[in-house]
Amino acid sequence: MTRSPAAARLKAAGSSVDLVNLGIEGAGKPRRSLRLQHLAQFALTDSLRKSVSSALRKRAQGSDKDGDSDRGAAEVMKIRKTESSTKIRSVRVELSKRKSSSANDNSGQSLDFIPRSNLGNLTRLDAGFFQSDALELAPRLLGKLLRRDDVILRITEVEAYRPNDTACHARVGKTPRTEPLFGPAGHAYVYLCYGIHYMLNIVADRVGVGAACLIRSCCPVAGLKTIQDRRGLVTEKPVLLTGPGKVGQALGLTTDWCNHPMYLPGGLEILDSPLPEKILVGPRVGIDYADPKDIAALWRFAVADTPWVSAPSTTLRPIQIE
């Protein structure tokens, strides 16, 4: 068995200290640990006391150094945590600024369906485009662009209203209010709903027929800040333009726009743009006053794979348009 350093010093000093009482390994029953301050209580010679005192001082110094090291490490960790927290706060502030800047960007680039560089190359639809049955015209309007000054909206949802349709305003015949509905095709039919919402319709078919397509929902392409100001709603979510009253408000429409030709330059126009690849169809919304057959008619059309469609979307199903 290996002799401990303390026992070796005792032998060198010629001490008669009882090694068993000291608990030193090598004498009697060994004790596996011994604090040096216990040794100082039993030491009888000056040389042993000096050795023990020296060992205690070294241990104390080592303990102080370890404590200083621990405290230093704790301070470093605290500083690093503070720096990390500061960096995280800085990143959050920067992201918040970017989001605010994007929301107030007049171009609405984060929602663009077409590059802004191509906006100047868009052409207006001619009058002949609108001279067809409302049921044929409605799905062909999807993807087309509504433009008024700096605001451009992409049409994402429409409804068709035809002659002999009990949900169509033409059912009451020509009145000062409904006269624009009877043509010419391609003109705007704007009416006030519930005394607060201006609803935009595009007149269809031949003069005197009385048919139109209601623009139900759109997606912003340009002029986002103007749209938000008119809507009184700072958001880029679909709630901004999913509903016919919201579309009219975003374009700043009133009944003064009724009978406006949308195929002529200036003011309110419809621009050509590709038809979406996938289209949904379903029954129209909010026509409980109509005959059951007209309520059930699948005359509502929407762009598929987009959230920019008004509720209820669960009644829509896919179709193929050739």
N, C-alpha and C positions, 0 to 999 in steps of 0.2 A: 504494500500500500504506500502511496506517495505521501511524503511528509509535507504539511502545510508550511508556508513561509514563516508564519508566526511561531510555530513550534521550533523551527530551525533557529530563530533569533533567541528564543529562550535558552536553548542549549548552549549557544555561543556565549551568552552572558553569564553562564554558570548559575543560573537562577535555580532555586529549589522550589519554584512554584509548582503546585500540584496540577499536573496536566489534565487530570480527570476533572478537577473542579473548574478548570478553564474551558473544558469542552473542546480541547484540541484533538484533531484526528491523530491516531497513533497511540493513544493512551486510554485504556478502558473502553467504554462504549462511546463510539464517535458521535458527534453532533454535526449535522451536515451544514449548519450555518452559524456564524458567530459575528455579532456586530463589534467593531473595533473599540467602541466606547466601553463595552464590558471588560475588555482586556485591560484597559487603563485602570480599572478599579482593583485589579489583582496584581498588577506589575509591582515588583519590590525593588528593582534596581533602577538607577538613573538612566543607564543605557537603554533599558527596555521602555521606560517612560518616554524617553526622547523618540525612540522608534515609533511608539504608538502615537504620540502627539503629532509627529511628522506625517504619519499615515492619515490621521484624522484631518490635518490641515489640507493635505492633497485632495482628500475626498471632498471636503467642503468647497475647495476651489473648483474642483471638477463639477460639483453640483451647481455652483453659482454660474459657471460657464454654460452648463446645460440649460439652466433656467433662462439665462440671457439669450441663448440660442432659440429656445422655445418661444420666448417673448418676441424675439426678432422675427421668427417665422410667422407668428400670429399677426404681427403688424404688416408683414408683406402680403399675407393672404387678405387682410382687411383692405389694404390699398388696392389690390387687384380686383376684389369684389366691387369696390367703389368705382373703379375705372370701368369695369364691365357694365355696371348699372348705368353709368353715365353714357356709355356708348349705346346701350339699348334704348335709353331715353332719346338720344340724338337721332337714332334710326327711326324711332316711332314718330318723332316730330317731322322728320324729312318725308316719311311716307304720307303723313297727314297733309303736309303742304302739297305734295304731288297730287294726292287725291282731290284736294280742294281746287288746285289749278286745273285738273282735268275736268272737274265738274263745271267750272266757270269758263272753259275754253269754248269760244263761240263756234268753232268748227265741228265739235262733236266727233273728233277723229276716232275716238275709241269705239264708236258705234257705226262708223262708215261701212257701207256695203260696197262702195266703189271708191277708188282713189280720188282725192280732191283734184288731182291734175286732169282727171277725165270729166269733171263736172262741166267745164266749158264746152265740151264736145257733144253734149246731149242735145237731141233734137225733139221738138214738140210733135206730138201726135196730130195728124191732120183730121179734118172734120169727118172724113169717110170712115175712120177707125171706129167711130161711135155709132154708126148707122147700122146697127144689128140688134137682134132680139136681146133684151136685158139679160136673159139667162145665158146667152152666148158671150155677151160682153163682160159680164161680172168676173169670171175666172181669168179672162184676158187682161183685166186691169191689175191683177196681182203682180207685184214686182215693179210696176210703173211708178214714176216719181211725181209727187205734187210739189210745185215750187211757187212760193210767194216771196219775192225779194230775196233775203239771205237765208230763208228757211226752206229746206228740202226734206220731204218725208217720203219714205218708201211705203207703198200700200201693201199691207199684210193681211187684210180681211175685208170682205165686201159682202153685200146681200143684194139679190136681184128682186125687183118689184115690177110686175108685168100688168098689162091690161086685163080686166076681168079678175083681178086679184083683190080679194077683200081686205088684204093688208096694205094695199097701195092707195095713196091719196087720190089717184085718178078715179077711184070708185065713186066719188061724189061729183064727178064732172068738172068742167072748167069754172074756176072762181078766181077772184083777184089773187088769192094765195097760190092756187095750184096751176094757174095758166102756164108758167114756165115749164112745168112738168111735161107739157104736150109738145115740146120741141122749140127749136131745132135740136138735134142730137149733138152732144158734145158741150152743151151749155150747163152751167151750174144751177142746181135747184137747191137753195138754202132755205130752211124753215126753222122756226123756233119751237123747241120741244119743252114742255112743262114750264114755259116762260123763262128758262135759263140756259138751255143748251142749243147751240146753233149746229144743225146737222147738214153735212155736205153730201149731195147726191149728184151723180153725173147722168144727164138725160140720155136715154138710149132710143133706138128704133127710129121709125119714120115720124115726120111731123104729124101731129094730131093723134098719135097712138096713146100716149100717156104711160111712159115706162121710164125707169131709172135704176141706177145702182147706188146703194148707200155705202159710203166709205166708213167702215166700222173701226178699223185699227190701222195704225202705221208704226213705222220705226224711224227714228231720227237719222238723217244722213248729213245734214249741215244746219247750222244755226241753232245749236243746242241751247246756248245761253238765252237767246230770244224766246225759244220754246219754253224754257223753264220760267222766265219772267212772265210770260203770258199765262202760263198755267199756275203760277204762284207756288211752284213745287220744284225744289232743287234736288233732283234725283236723276239717275240714268237707268232706272228700272222700268220695266214694261208698264207699270201703273201710270207712267207719264202720258202714254198715247193709246192705251187699249180701251177704246170706247168711242163712239161717234161724236159725243159732246166734247171729249178731250181733243179730238182731231180738229174740230172747228175752232176751239179755243186756242190751240197751238198755232193755227194759221191766222188767228185774229179776224175771223169771219163774222159778218152780220148779214142780215137779209138784204143789205145793199148789194151784195155779191150775187144775188139771185138773177138768173138769166145771163150771167157773164159767159162769153164764149171762151172756153178753156184751151182752144187750139190756136188762139191768136197770141202774139207776143205781148209781154207786159202784164202786170197784175198777177192773176192766178192762172197757172198753166199745168198741163200734164205732159211729162217728158217720157220718151221711150226708154225702156230698159228691159233686159231679158226676163222672160217668164221663168218662175221657179221650177225646179225639176219635179218637186213633189207638192201636191195640192190636197187639201182636206175639204170635205163637204159635209153639211149637216143642216138641220132645220134652223130657221131664222129665230131671232131673239126678241122678246117683248111684244108679241103680236097676239096676245090672248083674246083680243076682240074679234079676230078673223075667224072664218069658217074652219072647221077641223081639217079639211083637206089642204087648205093653205097653210095652216099651222104646221102640218106634217111635211110639207113640201121641202125637199132638200135644195134650197136656194141660197144657202150661205156657203161661202168659199173662203178658205184661209191658206196661207203659206204653211207648209209642214216644217217641222224641226226648228221652230222659233217660239220664244215665249211671248212675242209681241202679238198676242191674240186675246180677245176679250173672253170673259166667262159667259156661258160654260164651255170649256174646251172638250169636255168628256163626250159631248154629243157629235163630235166631228170624227170622220173616218176617211181613210185615203181613197183617192180616185186617180185615174190617169187621164190627162188632157192631151189630145193629139193636136 
